[in-house]
Amino acid sequence: MHVRRQLIAGNWKMNGLRADGLDLARSLAAWLDADGTAVRDHVDMLVCPPATLVAPVADTIAGTSLGVGGQDCHAADKGAHTGDVSAWMLKDLGASHVIVGHSERRTDHHETDEQVRAKATAAMAAGLVPIICIGETESERDAGQALAVVSRQFNGSLPDGATGTNVVIAYEPVWAIGTGRTPTTEDVAEIHQRIRADARERMGATAEALLILYGGSVKPGNAAELMAIDDVDGALVGGASLKAADFQAIASAC
Ligand code: PEP
């Protein structure tokens, strides 16, 4: 039995037109409040659709146990930032969480720890829970730097005022995202323990409540093994969150 309530969050990335996205959200919500009630008792489920679908998904799942979040937010509340979305805008649509610092944004948009921290700070100010992503590249792991990199990203990306209940951390080794490869259970345990230890330094006793998700090629076939690891409190799921049956199977493995 897990010591914390688990979170299974789906990152749809840049996938989903209106009809398919709403179908997926509708069927997950229906499952969670019918066949999935045993899961719902100890797991929160969240979908993070592209920004274009946050509002219709929020409307579609209103009144159900499924949650909705964003995939990114700007650090500013409003202003001259063409194409960006603020945390307040996501909150206004009914989002509860927002992913920040995903490795695809760190790579595609050159986001630094400092920028991720500013985004997480903005999310907290808007009343959203930031899901702060951290994780090493393959070359960093090969060079024996995984623990040091993750620790540096954790400390650099975590806002002042973060506690175990107002942020979520997702450990996502970059080389495991979308590749079908996963770290060993020992490697996942080692990193999650380090994050928990770093969190104790930064957050004191509330670190015991912090959710530390694992992300990177989580599938129905490996979810039970990954979710059974100490200090793994759920998953951030990419590809497998686009199929209702797979996402449900992952949540059921918690
Ligand atoms: C992700 O994008 O956060 C992710 C973990 O992707 P995947 O599950 O496809 O590896």
Residues whose N, C-alpha, C, O or C-beta is under 5 A from the ligand:
A	BS01	PEP	N11 A176 I177 G178 T179 G215 G216 S217 V218 L236 V237 G238 G239 A240
